[in-house]
């Protein structure tokens, strides 16, 4: 897959104005689903401060020879489009890049159509980009796993399997929400004191989890595995992911089968899927893995990614405040290892599935990826600029995660994922 990707050429410039510091230069071209003016949902591509309507582009005759259909592009989700697979998606992104190139006049000259093809971003509503059939959440940051482990097992924070298996669990996809969607604080069973019976009520330990997720194309039939060398051919792109968690509910329920209602009440996704192709310039070497992993998980080359991550908390009526600065590069297990492991037993993946990284914590305490770690189980509350403190997330708080890669003046951004926490709905 090391062929040159035309759309990635850093010399390319678009005739669409790109503001300084934009997440969406011509080298990015992420895909999403938008609605505008009460019309049906369409597939769009972000460019500068505009959304390019791929359905309108297709109808204007600019996207022939890609085996596309109207129904793939006038669609509530990207899943149907993803059936065309990696090679055609790459060619499609190259074509869109060509049409936006400053030297290319074919679309620029069609003044009468490009008004309907390029829509100002502030006029559209972005929707959840995929309908995830399946959702896996990994646990692949060694700092996060060690932090959480050390809170509960100070002498033995990392369990014996951790450096051999990309640990994960199958999560719930029905409660995924797009950035900007508020949700109510969940209720559930918690334990006040070990040994006492549980009580029922709103969680007192609502937390965010700073994660990224990758989205797949169609995989292979059930029973066939995707090797680590093949993995990139099956990965479409990435989103920012906030795996909202209720720590007190989690603590009581997770033995013996893992997290359940503590994780499935809301999970926030950013609306733009940045293609793995657009992230190729930001590949870096992965963490050294010792002891050596089994052969099916061994890989060569630079498979990690340098993606800056920031988390902000905005208390109600106050300013947003940076509470964590991390980076995707702190992942111990790569996406390719995760996908190779997920399918090694013959498990099949489908177009639009979501595979989340697990909480990404940097080694420094200022880069931990959850309140559980930042405030260390409530023992080191964070001081907020408005004079309040936070051990966990309060009602009225808005949590925003931003992600972007940057190198040699090229910035490929994800935008953000944000959500406001509303008070619990009383139990009647
Ligand atoms: Ca998680």
Boltz pocket constraint, residues with backbone or C-beta under 6 A from the ligand:
constraints:
  - pocket:
      binder: B
      contacts: [[A, 137], [A, 138], [A, 209], [A, 211], [A, 243], [A, 358], [A, 359]]
      max_distance: 6.0
